[in-house]
Structures are given as structure tokens and as C-alpha cells.
């Protein structure tokens, strides 16, 4: 199995703090909460936090001793428009599929060893799981990220599974998930041409992910996914929905 990518613990900790602050919103986190999430002493977390504060990636909230994302984050996001042309090409098809089926549709892209929701289209008033734009999970969690992994060479797949091995065990799920389970799901997705999540993470809910390989040197791989009740997900129904999704995206 491939060795995980090496990284500076200080740099990785700072990035983890940014991601943690992004998950909680404007109310932010206290230093003690940040340290607990990072699994380190408050003094160690404080050193990384000071660097983020100095560069504008974190800022104090109105509540004493609490911190939130700083203004540098949205400023960088506005400057990074590389994905938008690809998103524009896929958005009409996602919208049509959502209109025809009532399912919420997600556009998933890879970000290191994580998968991130780049777009979400919903035309449904019924209650269903919604992760929202910017939501991040370990690569391999959910049908969309499985579909992305199915596009990668074997060495890259193994590297991601190795890097995320402990995260798979800690990620909330209704069934046991480890690296071997993820590898089996990726292999199945490569064989089928699409990925399935048969109720691993939400009671009664499964997911389907269709990979969209990059078409140009500067494009990125994408996957379009949606969730559905498990009782609907027979082989014939899944095949019909994949056919419909491909037609909408064509």
C-alpha cells in the first residue's frame, strides 16, 4: 500500500483550524474548542491560530476568546474562478434532473484527500439530506466521492485510502466503514461506471454518483450525485435513473 503524503504538522494544523472554523460559521470556536478538535494543547493550537490571525484567515468574534474565519478566505474564493466554467456547463443538466425527479443534486470535486460540494440544485420541498455548497467529507465517503475515486489511478486511490484510514473509522455511519470497504466500493464503481452508497451513512438513505472525467488539461474531475430512499434503489430503478441523469447532462 502506498505511503501517505508527508506534510508539516504546523501547516496541517493551521489548515485543519481553517476547516474547523468553516464548519461552525460566524459564531466561531473558543481556543479550548479548537485545541480539542485538533487533539493538541491550547498553547500549540494558539501558535497556529496566531499565524492565521496575522494573515487574515481567522479573526476574533464579538464573543471574548472566540475565533471565526477571517476576510482573507472569501477574498481568495472570489479570486479563484477556475471551476466556474465547468460548473456552468453542468448546472443546466443538474437543474433538469432535479426538476424531473425531485431529488437534490450535488456536484462533487476533489480537494486533496477530501471531497467538496461545489454546487447543489434542489427543487424538492420534501425533507432529505442536504450537505450544502462547501460541505467537505473524506474522499470515499458517499457516492459522489466514490465516483471521483473511480476515475483515479490505482496508486492515487491507495494513497487516499491510506491517508483517510483513521477518518473512515471516526466518520459517523450506520454501518462499519474502513479502508477495505472503501476500496471495494471504488472497485465496484469502476466496474459499473457509477458509484453506489447503499445506506452506509443515513438510515434508509442511499446515494448514486456519476463520474464526470475532465475534458481539458486544466479541467478537474467531477461527479454528480443524489440521494434516494433505499427501498427505491432496485437494480432496474438505479439503471433508469443513471440513464436519465446522463441524458440530462449530455
C-alpha positions as semicolon CSV with decimal commas, in nm:
position;residue;x (nm);y (nm);z (nm)
1;X;0,000;0,000;0,000
2;X;0,130;0,346;-0,089
3;X;0,273;0,566;0,184
4;X;0,066;0,869;0,285
5;X;0,180;1,209;0,172
6;X;0,411;1,377;0,422
7;X;0,328;1,724;0,549
8;X;0,438;1,980;0,802
9;X;0,245;1,927;1,124
10;X;0,228;2,304;1,180
11;X;0,094;2,373;0,830
12;X;-0,151;2,084;0,852
13;X;-0,274;2,202;1,193
14;X;-0,332;2,554;1,060
15;X;-0,530;2,418;0,765
16;X;-0,733;2,196;0,998
17;X;-0,818;2,501;1,208
18;X;-0,938;2,686;0,898
19;X;-1,158;2,390;0,804
20;X;-1,293;2,363;1,160
21;X;-1,382;2,733;1,169
22;X;-1,553;2,694;0,832
23;X;-1,778;2,423;0,974
24;X;-1,916;2,626;1,265
25;X;-1,999;2,956;1,096
26;X;-1,980;3,312;1,232
27;X;-2,020;3,213;1,598
28;X;-1,672;3,064;1,582
29;X;-1,489;2,845;1,832
30;X;-1,302;2,912;2,155
31;X;-0,931;2,832;2,181
32;X;-1,015;2,537;2,405
33;X;-1,263;2,403;2,148
34;X;-1,009;2,444;1,869
35;X;-0,743;2,260;2,070
36;X;-0,988;1,980;2,149
37;X;-1,075;1,938;1,781
38;X;-0,709;1,936;1,685
39;X;-0,618;1,694;1,962
40;X;-0,340;1,918;2,092
41;X;-0,256;2,150;2,381
42;X;-0,404;2,501;2,380
43;X;-0,054;2,651;2,355
44;X;0,013;2,450;2,038
45;X;-0,321;2,546;1,882
46;X;-0,259;2,908;1,979
47;X;0,066;2,926;1,781
48;X;-0,111;2,815;1,462
49;X;-0,404;3,043;1,536
50;X;-0,175;3,347;1,574
51;X;-0,034;3,283;1,224
52;X;-0,386;3,260;1,081
53;X;-0,488;3,581;1,258
54;X;-0,186;3,765;1,120
55;X;-0,266;3,660;0,761
56;X;-0,640;3,730;0,788
57;X;-0,753;3,368;0,769
58;X;-0,903;3,390;1,118
59;X;-1,041;3,678;1,324
60;X;-1,189;3,732;1,671
61;X;-1,566;3,720;1,707
62;X;-1,771;3,952;1,926
63;X;-1,755;3,687;2,197
64;X;-1,440;3,703;2,407
65;X;-1,186;3,433;2,329
66;X;-1,371;3,300;2,023
67;X;-1,250;3,298;1,663
68;X;-1,406;3,261;1,318
69;X;-1,294;3,258;0,957
70;X;-1,126;3,580;0,851
71;X;-1,187;3,800;0,548
72;X;-0,894;3,651;0,354
73;X;-1,091;3,331;0,295
74;X;-1,385;3,476;0,094
75;X;-1,147;3,713;-0,085
76;X;-0,944;3,417;-0,211
77;X;-1,260;3,230;-0,302
78;X;-1,382;3,518;-0,519
79;X;-1,047;3,528;-0,699
80;X;-1,049;3,155;-0,773
81;X;-1,289;3,118;-1,066
82;X;-1,127;2,818;-1,234
83;X;-1,417;2,585;-1,156
84;X;-1,699;2,816;-1,260
85;X;-1,687;2,745;-1,638
86;X;-1,715;2,373;-1,565
87;X;-1,994;2,429;-1,315
88;X;-2,185;2,638;-1,569
89;X;-2,173;2,352;-1,820
90;X;-2,314;2,100;-1,573
91;X;-2,565;2,322;-1,388
92;X;-2,846;2,311;-1,652
93;X;-2,841;1,931;-1,660
94;X;-2,840;1,911;-1,281
95;X;-3,134;2,150;-1,270
96;X;-3,330;1,945;-1,523
97;X;-3,267;1,621;-1,335
98;X;-3,376;1,784;-1,009
99;X;-3,693;1,912;-1,180
100;X;-3,782;1,573;-1,323
101;X;-3,709;1,365;-1,014
102;X;-3,746;1,594;-0,715
103;X;-3,408;1,485;-0,582
104;X;-3,144;1,728;-0,459
105;X;-2,842;1,703;-0,690
106;X;-2,481;1,765;-0,589
107;X;-2,167;1,845;-0,787
108;X;-1,864;1,699;-0,610
109;X;-1,496;1,779;-0,672
110;X;-1,175;1,655;-0,514
111;X;-0,976;1,872;-0,274
112;X;-0,668;1,679;-0,165
113;X;-0,787;1,378;0,035
114;X;-1,131;1,537;0,075
115;X;-1,436;1,569;-0,148
116;X;-1,615;1,905;-0,156
117;X;-1,962;2,003;-0,275
118;X;-1,912;2,265;-0,549
119;X;-2,281;2,309;-0,640
120;X;-2,620;2,196;-0,515
121;X;-2,953;2,210;-0,701
122;X;-3,281;2,137;-0,523
123;X;-3,639;2,161;-0,645
124;X;-3,788;1,948;-0,369
125;X;-3,997;2,054;-0,070
126;X;-3,970;1,711;0,092
127;X;-3,723;1,660;0,371
128;X;-3,400;1,497;0,257
129;X;-3,035;1,508;0,350
130;X;-2,869;1,827;0,226
131;X;-2,499;1,894;0,267
132;X;-2,473;2,236;0,103
133;X;-2,206;2,405;-0,109
134;X;-1,866;2,383;0,056
135;X;-1,952;2,075;0,262
136;X;-1,646;1,852;0,292
137;X;-1,604;1,479;0,362
138;X;-1,311;1,239;0,335
139;X;-1,269;1,105;-0,018
140;X;-1,452;0,772;-0,023
141;X;-1,742;0,881;0,197
142;X;-2,062;0,896;-0,008
143;X;-2,145;0,810;-0,366
144;X;-2,011;1,134;-0,515
145;X;-1,662;1,097;-0,376
146;X;-1,659;0,724;-0,460
147;X;-1,736;0,819;-0,820
148;X;-1,444;1,064;-0,815
149;X;-1,209;0,798;-0,680
150;X;-1,316;0,558;-0,954
151;X;-1,152;0,795;-1,206
152;X;-0,811;0,786;-1,036
153;X;-0,516;0,553;-1,099
154;X;-0,467;0,268;-0,853
155;X;-0,170;0,432;-0,676
156;X;-0,368;0,750;-0,609
157;X;-0,665;0,551;-0,478
158;X;-0,442;0,359;-0,237
159;X;-0,276;0,680;-0,122
160;X;-0,610;0,842;-0,041
161;X;-0,736;0,534;0,144
162;X;-0,416;0,520;0,349
163;X;-0,437;0,891;0,436
164;X;-0,804;0,865;0,534
165;X;-0,795;0,526;0,709
166;X;-0,849;0,663;1,060
167;X;-1,104;0,919;0,939
168;X;-1,322;0,645;0,789
169;X;-1,344;0,479;1,129
170;X;-1,434;0,807;1,302
171;X;-1,681;0,940;1,042
172;X;-2,044;0,900;1,156
173;X;-2,201;0,597;0,987
174;X;-2,470;0,339;1,040
175;X;-2,251;0,053;0,915
176;X;-1,885;-0,035;0,959
177;X;-1,665;0,153;0,713
178;X;-1,289;0,107;0,680
179;X;-1,031;0,124;0,404
180;X;-1,117;-0,221;0,272
181;X;-1,486;-0,130;0,246
182;X;-1,400;0,189;0,058
183;X;-1,167;0,005;-0,181
184;X;-1,441;-0,248;-0,254
185;X;-1,689;0,031;-0,328
186;X;-1,443;0,207;-0,559
187;X;-1,373;-0,117;-0,745
188;X;-1,748;-0,171;-0,782
189;X;-1,789;0,185;-0,915
190;X;-1,517;0,126;-1,176
191;X;-1,697;-0,187;-1,291
192;X;-2,043;-0,028;-1,305
193;X;-1,942;0,313;-1,440
194;X;-2,112;0,481;-1,142
195;X;-2,094;0,460;-0,762
196;X;-2,348;0,336;-0,511
197;X;-2,382;0,405;-0,140
198;X;-2,632;0,155;-0,003
199;X;-2,724;0,314;0,329
200;X;-2,385;0,342;0,497
201;X;-2,432;0,688;0,646
202;X;-2,801;0,778;0,687
203;X;-3,083;0,545;0,794
204;X;-3,293;0,443;0,496
205;X;-3,097;0,663;0,255
206;X;-2,862;0,557;-0,024
207;X;-2,676;0,752;-0,288
208;X;-2,579;0,734;-0,654
209;X;-2,277;0,910;-0,804
210;X;-2,197;0,953;-1,173
211;X;-1,832;1,040;-1,254
212;X;-1,757;1,324;-1,497
213;X;-1,392;1,297;-1,612
214;X;-1,212;1,617;-1,708
215;X;-1,230;1,705;-2,078
216;X;-0,943;1,954;-2,097
217;X;-0,591;1,980;-1,947
218;X;-0,689;2,249;-1,695
219;X;-1,027;2,098;-1,601
220;X;-1,086;1,882;-1,295
221;X;-1,272;1,555;-1,250
222;X;-1,624;1,599;-1,116
223;X;-1,909;1,377;-1,002
224;X;-2,283;1,440;-0,997
225;X;-2,467;1,263;-0,717
226;X;-2,803;1,242;-0,545
227;X;-2,957;1,055;-0,252
228;X;-3,265;0,834;-0,262
229;X;-3,464;0,609;-0,027
230;X;-3,312;0,262;-0,014
231;X;-3,643;0,093;-0,089
232;X;-3,644;0,262;-0,430
233;X;-3,291;0,159;-0,521
234;X;-3,352;-0,166;-0,708
235;X;-3,107;-0,253;-0,987
236;X;-3,357;-0,159;-1,258
237;X;-3,451;0,170;-1,092
238;X;-3,088;0,270;-1,042
239;X;-3,006;0,197;-1,405
240;X;-3,305;0,405;-1,520
241;X;-3,201;0,699;-1,305
242;X;-2,840;0,684;-1,425
243;X;-2,967;0,681;-1,784
244;X;-3,188;0,983;-1,711
245;X;-2,904;1,168;-1,539
246;X;-2,670;1,104;-1,832
247;X;-2,937;1,228;-2,071
248;X;-2,989;1,546;-1,871
249;X;-2,615;1,614;-1,854
250;X;-2,546;1,536;-2,221
